Amino acid sequence: MGKAFDEIQEGLTDAISYSKGKKSKVVEHTPEEINVKAIREKTGMSQQRFCAAFGISLGTLRHWEQGLRSPRGAARVLLKVVQKNPEAVIKAISE
């Protein structure tokens, strides 16, 4: 067939091997865990206040803090920034 087909077939074969626990060339990227409760506690805010300040639903925050779900996308970025400099984020969103 063609080069593209051979590359796709090789990738699929490698993925199947990986899924069966066999040796493969797969590189797995796992994002670091975020301790949402520690981030919130660092701000000194209650769950309700934290949610109101950052536009997060209370149910979502509770799921994150209990480890039932993990923040993704923009929420993950926001939490990382709050973790590094909560005062700056609070100041920026309150203006």
Residue pairs with C-beta under 8 A, 6 or more apart in sequence:
14 24
14 25
14 26
15 24
15 26
17 23
17 24
18 24
18 26
31 76
33 70
34 64
34 70
34 71
34 76
34 79
34 80
34 83
36 61
36 64
36 65
36 71
36 79
37 64
37 65
39 79
39 82
39 83
39 86
40 47
40 50
40 61
40 65
42 82
42 83
42 86
43 50
43 53
43 82
43 86
43 90
45 53
47 58
47 61
47 62
47 65
48 58
50 56
50 61
51 57
51 58
51 61
53 90
53 93
54 78
54 82
54 89
54 93
56 75
60 69
60 75
63 69
64 70
64 71
70 76
71 79
78 89
81 88
81 89
82 89
